[in-house]
Amino acid sequence: LRLDWPYSPAMELSQVHSTNMCQSLCPMPAKAADTSSGVAMHPMLKSRVAVGTQVARASSMKAMAEAGAGTLLLLVAASHRRVATRARHHVAVAASEHAGSISRRSIAIDDGEILRNLRDTRGLVNREQGAGGNCLFLSMAPQLCAADVAELPLRSVEWMDLVGSDIGEQWEAISNYDRARLLRQIAMLDESEFLADLSARVIDGQQIPAGIHWRALELYKDMAEEFIPRGITEFAHDKSGSRYESRKKLYSRIRQLAKETPASKVHEYVLKHGKQYMQITGREGNWAGSSEMAALANAIGRKFEAYGNNWVSQDEVDMDSSGPGGSWEVLPYFTAPFAESESTNAVLQLPPVSVFQVNGGGHYQALLTTQPL
């Protein structure tokens, strides 16, 4: 969600160590193109560029020296256990649905309860990275390492011009703030390429794959959230005012639009107003949302997850019984890449980039792993 609503600092858990944990847990697996879902994931070279490999190796050695090899191995093992748990859980859910048993539920819980659950079941703690319209990108910046961005220049001349040829070498030395600024522009460039691909498919009369429609719908919802309060485009008649005096009413309207608008109209709208949306969202300090997380997941090749209440999509928080000892575990309200491609996508081998949305919309914090589960 994009609007800057107040949040309570009391919701933040106490500060913990290991803010640079991502650097020691950032291997460089090959990324595979997923054709079944229609999500355009960029192809990765079998052998990483030398600079990316050197940076990742140096980062791992540094982490081992600081934290000790034993701790590093525990952290890596924990990451693999979480992947294995997810895989087992998907099978368990399918089996339980056949048997008519209940392994998922949705309940209304507040931010404090969500954060406690994330700490107890996933070892995740929220960490404030900065407020204002840059909070989403600031929350993601410390979770990405040099290996994540080292190959971006290889995508095209446009990507080379945006990030520079030596981004893999420079990343670790870049401040969190400058990383966030660059991540915003990476998201905008990937969104522009996504819209070009969608346009070509629509012009050719192709059936739009589920993964591409999913991403178009995320853009549509973010556009509605951006445009309705401004009173622009076809959403002008929905301008916020007496009709939407509360943010929940605005979010309810966006949810209604997403549910009732035919897929073809969603595609038509995002293609018509995509450039206008990116001009606004690409500005420093403007709020960003799920569509930008989807863009970064596609560009960088990492899984992104967002937790918390999300009034645009739901009134309750989804949970399942895959937590430790069969306990109930909070599920993310947003996951990228598109869920149907998860089982075949190599990004599952890396820990996700995780953020927490405060008060159902308007502010993001980083979710960092504090200790192996």
N, C-alpha and C positions, 0 to 999 in steps of 0.2 A: 504494500500500500504506500501511497505517495505523499499524503498530507502530513504536516509537521504538528502532531498532537503532543501535548505534555505527557511526560512519563514520570514515574516515581523512582528516584535513585534508590529508595529502600528496597526495590525489587532486585537490585544487583546483589549477587552473592559476594562473599569476601574474596579479595584478591588472592591469586595463587601463582605458583611458579609455572615454568614451561611455556612462555609465550612464543618461543621460537620453535616449538615442537615440530611444526610442519616441515622445516628445513631438513630434519633428520629422517623424515618419513616420506620423502618424495622420490621414489624410484622412477625410472623412465620406461614404462612399458610401451609396446607398440599399440597404437590406436587403430581400431578397425572401423571401416565404413559400414554403417548399418543400413542395409537396403530394405529390410523387411518393414521398418516403420516409416521410412521416407525421411528420417532425420539426416540432414547433410552434415556428417562428421568428417572433418578434413583428414585425408590419408596421412599416415605417419611413415617416415622412412624407417627401414629395418635397422639401420645403424644411425644413432643420434649424431647430430652435428657435434664436432669435437668440443666446441666451447660449452655446449649444454652438458655434455658428459663430464667434462672437467669440473664445471661448477657444481654439479650434483654430487660428484665424488668428493670434492673438497668440503662441501656442506655436510655430507654424511660423516666424514672424518672429524670435522669440527664438533659435531653433535656427540660423537662417540667420546671424544676427548673431554667434553664438558660434562656429559651426563653419565659416562661410563658405558662400556659395551653391554654390560648386563641389562641396564635400564633400557637401552636402545632395542635390544632383542625382545624384551618384554613388551615394549610399545608396538613393535612390528607384529609380534604374535597376537597382541590384542586386536590390531587392525584386521588381521586375517580371521580371527575368531568372530569378529562382528560380521565380516562378509559371509562366513560359513553359516552363522546364525540366521542371517537374512535369507540365504538360499534354503535352509531347512525350514524356515518359517513359511516361505511361499508354498512349499510342498504341504506343510501342515495345514495351512489355510484351505488349500484346495481339497484336502482330505476331509477337513472338518465340515466344509460346506456340503460335501456329499453325505456326511453322517448327520447333518442337521445340528451339530454342536455349535456353540458360540465361542469364537476366538477373537472377535473384534467387537468394539462398542464405541459409541460417541457420547461424550458427557460434557457438560458445561463446567469448566474449571478456570480459575484466574491465573494470572502470570506467575504468581509465587508458587502455586501448586505445580504448574508446568515446569518451572525451573528446578524445583526439588526433584521431580520425576526424572528430568534429564540428567541431573547430577547423580542420582542413585542408580539409574538403569544404564546410562550410557557414559557416565563419567565426564559429562559436558558442563562447563560453567560459563555463564555469560560474562563478557568483559567489554566494558565501554571503550569505544575507539574514537568517538567524536560525534558531535551533534550536527544539526543542519542538514541540508539537502545532500551532503556527501556521505552520510552515515552508512549507507549500504556498501558503497565501494570501500570506505575506510574499514568496515568490518570484515571484508573479504581480503583486503590487501595483505595482512600479516599471515594469512593461511596459504598463500601462494608462494612458490619458490621459483628459483631461476629455471629449473627444468621445465616448469609449466609454460614459460613464455619463450624459451630459447628458439623454438622452431617457427614462431609466428612470422619472422621475416621471409620464410621460404614459401609462404602461401601465395604471394603475388607482389608486384611492384608497389601497389598501394599499401600493403602491410609493411613492406620494408620502409617506405617513407614514413609511416605512422610510428613504428616502434624503434626503428634503427636496426642496423645489422648486428650490433653488439649488445642487444637487450639481455641476452643470457649472461653476459659478463657483468653487466651493470646492475642487474636487478637487486642483488643483495645490498648494494650500497645506496640504493634509492630510498628516500624517506617514505614512510607510510602515506603521507599526504600526496607526494608525487606519484606513488604507485596508484593511489585512488584516482587521481586525475587521468592517468594513462588507462586504467581499467574502464573508465567511462567511455573514452574514445574507442577502445577495443570493442566494447559492446555496441557502440553506434555503427562502426564499420561492419561488424558481423550482421547487425540488423539490416543494414542497407543491402548486403549480399543476400540475406534471406528474402527480402522483399523482391529483389530482382529475380530470384529463383521462383518465388510464388507467382510473380507476374508472367513469367515464361510458361509456367504450367497452365495458368488460367487461359492465356492466349491460345495455347495449343489444344485447349479443351480437355486436358487430362483430368482424371479423377484425382483429387488431392489426397495423398496418403494421410493416415490418422496422425502421425507425428508432426507433419507440417501444419495440419489444421489446428492441432493442439497449440502449437507455438503462435499461429495467427490469432487464436482466441485469447491467448495471454496478452498479446499486443492490443487487441480490441478492448479488453477490460482496462488495461493501463491507459489507453487513449481516452476511454470514457471518463476515467478518474481524473485525467489531466484536463480534458476539454469541458466537461460539464460545469465545473466551478468557474471556468473562464467564459462560458456562454458562447463557444465557437463551434464551427462545423454544424453538422446536422443535429448535434446535441444541444444547440443553442436554446431550444424550447424547454430543455431540462435544466436550465441554469439554476444553480443553487440559490436559494432564497427562502421564502416562506414554505415552499414545498419541501425543501431539504434543509430544515433548520438544524438538524443533527446529522453528524457524520454517518450514523447507522442507517438513516433513511437514504442518504446518498449511496452507501454501499449496497443497500437492498435494491435500489434502482439499477445499479450496475449488474448485480447478480441476475436481476430480471432480464435485462438486455442480453446478457450472455446466454441465458437459457432460451429465450424466445427468438433471437435473431437467427435466421437460416444461415447455414455455413457459407453459401455463395455470397450472401450479403455481408458477412463478416470479412470474407476475402476482399470483396469490392471496397469496403470501407477502409481497411488497413492499407490497401494499395493506393487509394485516393488520397489519404491523409498521412501516410507514413513519413513523407519528407517533412511535413509541418511538425509532426510529433517529435522527430529526431532533432529538429532545430531547437525545440524547447528543452527536451530531455538532455541533449548534448551540452547544454550550458552548465558551467560550473555552478554548483549550489542548488541545482534543480533536483527535485526528488526523483528517484528511480524505483523500479519494482520488479515483479517476477519476470517480465519479458527481458529485462537486462540480465537477470540471472541466467535465463535460458540462452541468451546470446553468448555470455561468457563461458557457460558450460560447453557450448558448441565450439567456440574459438579455441579455448584452452584444452578441452578434453578432460575435464574433471567433473565429477558429480557434485552438484550443488543442492543443499537442502535448507529449507526455512521452517522454523518451528514457532509456535505461539498461537494465539488467536488470530484469525484472519477474517474480518467481517465481510469482505468482498465475496468470499467463497463459502463460508459456513458459520453456523451459530454455535457449534460445539467442536470439541477437539477429538480427533480419532485416536483410538488406542488399540493395542493388541496385546495378547498374552505371551509375547516372545521375550519378555524381560527376564532377568536372573531369577531362577526358580519358578518360572511360569508367572512372574508378576506382570502387572499391566504396565505397558510401555507407551509413552506418548509418540505418535507418529508425526512426521513432518507434514505440514499442510501444502507444501510445494516441493517438488523434486524435479530436477533436470539432470540428464536428458530425459526425454519422454519415457514414461515408466515401462512401456512394452518392449523397449530395447535394452532394458537393464541386464537381462540374463545373458546377453551375448556381447555386451560392451565391456571392453578392457578397463574402463574407468572404475569398475567395481573393485579393482585390485588396489585402489588408492583410497585413503580416508576422504570422505566428502568435505567440501567447504561448507561450513554450517553457520547460519545466522539465526538470531532470535528477534522476532518482531514484537515490539512493546505495545501493550494496550490495544491490540487488534489492528494496528495500523499507524504509520507515521514516523516510527523510529526503529532503527536496527542496531543490534549489538553483535559482536563476534561470539561464537560458541566454540570454546577451545577445550581439548582433552587435557585433563589434569593428571590422570594416572591410569595405568592399564586396568582393564576390567577383569 
